[in-house]
Amino acid sequence: MPRSAQVHIDVETREGGDVAFVTLDNQKRMNSFTAAMMKGLLAAFESLKSDKKLRCVVLTGAGDRAFMAGADIHELADIAYPAEARAFIGKVHDCCEAVRAFPVPVIARINGVTLGAGVELAISCDLRVASETATFGMPEVRIGVPSVVEAALLPGLIGWGRTREMLLLGETFDAAEALAMGLINTVAPADGLDAAVEKRIAAIFAGRPEAIKLQKSLMRRWENLTTKEAILAGAETFAEAYLTDEPWQALDAWRSKRARQKVRT
C-alpha cells in the first residue's frame, strides 16, 4: 500500500474480511489539509480498491487534538490567483468524492477539532462517530471565502436552517450540538471512541458484503433521482443482488437457525 508522510494506511485482517485504518497525520498543524496530504489520501483510497476482502474503512486524524482542522492556512495564504484557488478547492473535492464513491462503508472516527474541509471530509463518510471532546465548524467566511464543494451536502444532512447557521455565522459547535442537529451519528467518551467505532464495524460485518456495496451504490444514485426513479432503481438493484449467492446463503442460514430452534422447543 502507498504510504505518504501525512497519510498512513493500516489494514487488519479479521474473521470475515479486512478493515483499513487511514490516518491523516499533520499534527503540528492540527492535521490540516495540505496538497501533500490530499495527494496521499487520494492514493490511499485508490490503493485500497484492490483489496477484495475489504469490508470497511475507518478514517481518522493522528493524535487526540484534531480530526482535521480544515485546509492548511499557510497554503491558502499562498494562493495568488482565482485559477490557483479553483485548483486547490478542486483537490479538496476530489478527496471528498473519493470517500463518497468508495465501494465499501467509510467511518469517520472524529477525535477532536473538525473545521471547514474537515467537516466536508467527515460528512463525505457514510458514518460519523465522534469523541465527546470533538468540535465542529465552518469558519470560512471569517477568513474571506465561502464554504463550498461538499458543504453542499449539509442541507440534506442537517436541513437548511442549521446549514445557514453554520455557514453564515462561522460558529463552532460541540459534539452534543452536532449530534442533535444530525451532523454526526454517535458521540462517545474520549476513552470509548475506539469501542464505539468497533461497534459500527461489527454491525457492518454482520451484513453481507455484496449487499452492503449494492446498498451504498444505490443510495448514491438516489441523490440524483426523482422519487419514482429512485424506487425503480431500487427494484433493479434488488434483482442485481440475486446475481450473487448472498441471498441464498442468508436464507439458508435463517432456515437452519429456525430448524434448530424448533428442535430445542
N, C-alpha and C positions, 0 to 999 in steps of 0.2 A: 504494500500500500504506500502511495506517496505520503511524505511527511514533511511539512514545512516547519520553519522555526516558530510559526504562530498558530498552526493548526495541527493538532495531534489526533491520530486515529488509533483506537484500541478495539480489537474485535474479540469477543468472548464466545466460545463455542459451548452451548448448553444443550441439554436434552430437548430436542425439538427444533433446534436451529441456532443461528448466530445472533448476537446483539452487538451493534457497533456503538462505541462512545466517541463522539467527535468533540474535541475541546478547543475553544478559542483561547489562545494564550498570548496576551499582550498586557500583562498585569500592571506594568508601570504606568500604562495609560488606560486602566480600567477596562481592558480587553476591547478598546475602541477599534472600529473597522478601519484598517489601513488597506492600501492597494495590495500589499503582500498578503495580508490575511484573506482578502476577498479571493485572490488567486488561489490560495491554499485551500479555502473552503470549497470552491468550485472543483478543484482537483480531487479533494477528498470524496465528495459525493459522486463524482464521475467514477472514481475507482471502486466505490462500494457497489455500484450497479452490477459488477461482475460476480459478486458473492450470491450464488443461487440459494444458499441456505439462510440468507439474512432475513430476520423476522421484523426487526425494528431498529431505529437509530435513536440514540439519546444525544442531544446537542446541548452543550453547556459552556460556561466560561471558567477559565482557570482561577483558582483561589476561591475565597469566600466573600469578596467585596463586590464583584460585578458579574452579571451575565454578559452584557455588552453595553457600554456607555455611549453608543452612537458612533457616527462617523468621526474619524480622527480629526480633531480640531486643527492640528498643525497642517494636515493635508488640505483641509478646507480653506485655510488661510492662504495656501499657495496657489489656489485657483485664480487665474487672471482673466479668463475669457469665458463667455457663455458656452462655447464648444467644449471647453475643459470641464465645466460644471455638468454638462449633459453626459459626457463620457464617464465621469465619476459616479453620478447617480445611476447611470445605466448599469454599472458594475454592481451596485447595491441591489438593483432589481434582479440582475442575473443570479445573485446568490439566493435571494428570497425565492425566485422561481425554481431554482434547483431543488430547494427544500420542498416546496409545494408540489412539484411534479415528481418527486421521488416515489418509486412504486410501493414502498412499504411505509408504515406509520413512522413519523418523526416526533419524538417527545422533547419538548424544551424543558430542561432542568434549570430553573431560573434561581440562581443562587445569590442575587444581590441587585445592584443598580442596573436598570434596564431603561435606556433612553433612546429616543429617535430611531435610528436604524436598528437598534437593539430590539425595540418594540416591534418593528416591522419584521424582523427575522423571527421573533418569538411567535407572532401571530401567523406566520407562514408555516409553522409547525402544526401538526394535527392535534396535539395535546400539550397543555402548559401546566407544569407542576412547579409551584413557587415556594421558596422559603418565606416564612413569616417576616423575615427581615428585608425582603425584596421591595424595591420601589420602582415605579413606572412613570414615564412622562414623555411628552412630545414637545420639547422646548425649542424647536427650530425657529419659530417666529421671533424668539428672543435674540437670535444671532443673525436675523435679517433674511431668512429664507423660509419658504413654506414647507410643511410636511407633505411629502409626495410619494410616488411609486406605491409600495404595498400599504401605505397609510389608507389607500382606497378600500382596503379590506375591513377597516374599522366599523363603518356604518352597519354592515351585515352582521358584525360580531357584537357590538355594544349599542347599536342604534345611533340615529343622527344627533340626538340631544347630547349624549355623552361624548360623541365624536367632536362636535363643535366645542364642547367644554375643553377637551384635551388639546385640540389643535389651535384654537384661538387664544386660549389663556396660557398655554405652555406650562401649566402647573404639574406638580408631582403628586402621585397617589401611592398610598401604601398597599401592601398585599391584600388586606381585608377589603379596602375600597375596590381594588382591581377585581377581586372575586365577586363582589356584589354587583359590579357593572357587567360581568361576563367576560372580562378580558382574559382571565385565566380560569382553569378548571378546578384546581386544588391548591390549598395552602397547607403547608406542613411546618412543624417546628424546625428550626435550623438543624438540629441534630437528628431529625427524622426525614430530611429531604430525600436521601437515597432510598429509604424504606418506602416512601410514597411513590417514588419513581419505579421501584421494583414491583410494587403492586400493579401499576399500569402495564409494565412489561409482562407480568404473569397473566393479566387479562388478555393481552394480545396473543400470547402463546396458547391460551385456551381456545382461541378461534382457529379456523382452518386457513392456512397460508394463502392459497389462491383466492379464497372467498374474500379475505381482507384486502388483497390487492385489487380485486374487482370492485369492492365497495369504495375504496379510496378513489379509484379512477372514475367511478360513476358519480361520486359527489363532486368531483372537479367538473364533470360535464354538466351537472345540474346548474352550476353557477351561470352558465351562458344559454340556458334553455328556458322556454316558457314552461308553465306547469304541465300542460298537455304533452309537450315534447319530452319533459323530464320523466313523466310516467311511462311513456313509450320506450324511452331509453332504458329505464329500469327493467322493463319486460325483456328487452333484448339481452341485457346483462344477466338476468336470471337464467335465461336459456343458455347463455355462454358458460355459466357455471357447470352445466352438465357436459361440457367438453372435457372436464376434469373428472377424476374419480372421487372427489371430496364429498359430494352429496351422498353417494352410496356408502362410503366409509363411515360418515357421520350417522347415517340412518341405521346401518348395520350395528354400530356401537350402541345406539339407542335401543334397538330391539334386544340386543344381548343383555343390556342392563335391565330392561323391563322383565326379561325372562328370568334372570337371576333373582329379582325382587319377588316374582310370583312364587318361585321355588321356596324362598325363605318364609313366605307367608302361608 
